[in-house]
Amino acid sequence: MLADMPSRPSRFDPAHIPFVTEPEVEYGAAVEMAPGLRRVMANNPSPLTYRGTGTYIVGHSRVAIVDPGPDDAGHIHAVLSAVEGEQVEALLITHTHRDHSPASQAVAEATGAPAYGFGPHPAVDADDGEAEERGDARFSPDAAVVHGDMIEGPGWSFECLHTPGHISNHISYRWREASGVFTGDHIMGWSTTVVPPPEGNMADYLASLRLMADRPGDRVYWPTHGPPVTEPHALVEALYAHRLDREIQILERLAAGPQTIAEMVAAMYADVSPALHEAAARSVLAHLIAMVDDGRVGVDGEPTAGALYFRG
Ligand SMILES: [Zn+2]
């Protein structure tokens, strides 16, 4: 019946992103997540980290550790206790935000393991100081990796997938023997990913979503925050459709005439708590920067938080 049809296609409805939740976690314990895979949760839950940082330990007796986590003595102790009597061969860093890389220093000192990663925290001129607050300026990889590199150990091997967008130095690590990917903050099951300009780049993010969508052999994702994603492709496609929908909404707003981000957000997020409007504004800015770049949107001056935007 036509009267019952939703006004928008359901695939554009964020409610149709197949989010997964994790009602309870045990902090500090090494919990088996899959054969040969353990996770130690850091007790740093927040609106950005969900239940906290999940540090993964891959293998037995000679292991690799993915995202050692925040500079938190309790968490570092829990990770080192989990691998007591084992040889740590590699530290795999997805990116240089403070809930991911800082503990690598203490874990490397204790174990002698080299840290792999794309590179140090990017230098950006943030106008709000927030990017700096989130960044780990001290991290520098012992071994810099690029897209396609392999990291091999006894019984495990990882393919490095450069997945910029959330931040330019983001690497996802595909554990080949398990056909699963440690997706860091690039793709998470519990939430959409924050893409904060200037270190975040929406055009890169969309390209990195396509990169994951075009990998049919990936069977499961283990994000750094939240539970495993066992239907990864349905999630990637829904996340991608969600971002395209935002762009359509922005173009719809601008069809009515030039607008500021504040005006767009007030209309686009009318049914969302005003407490979330600031984060929404940053996301809209990320889209607008990309859309100005490819010519779909025009701007009076530079594409900033306070600029006036119009149809390109
Ligand atoms: Zn991050």
Boltz pocket constraint, residues with backbone or C-beta under 6 A from the ligand:
constraints:
  - pocket:
      binder: B
      contacts: [[A, 95], [A, 97], [A, 166], [A, 185]]
      max_distance: 6.0
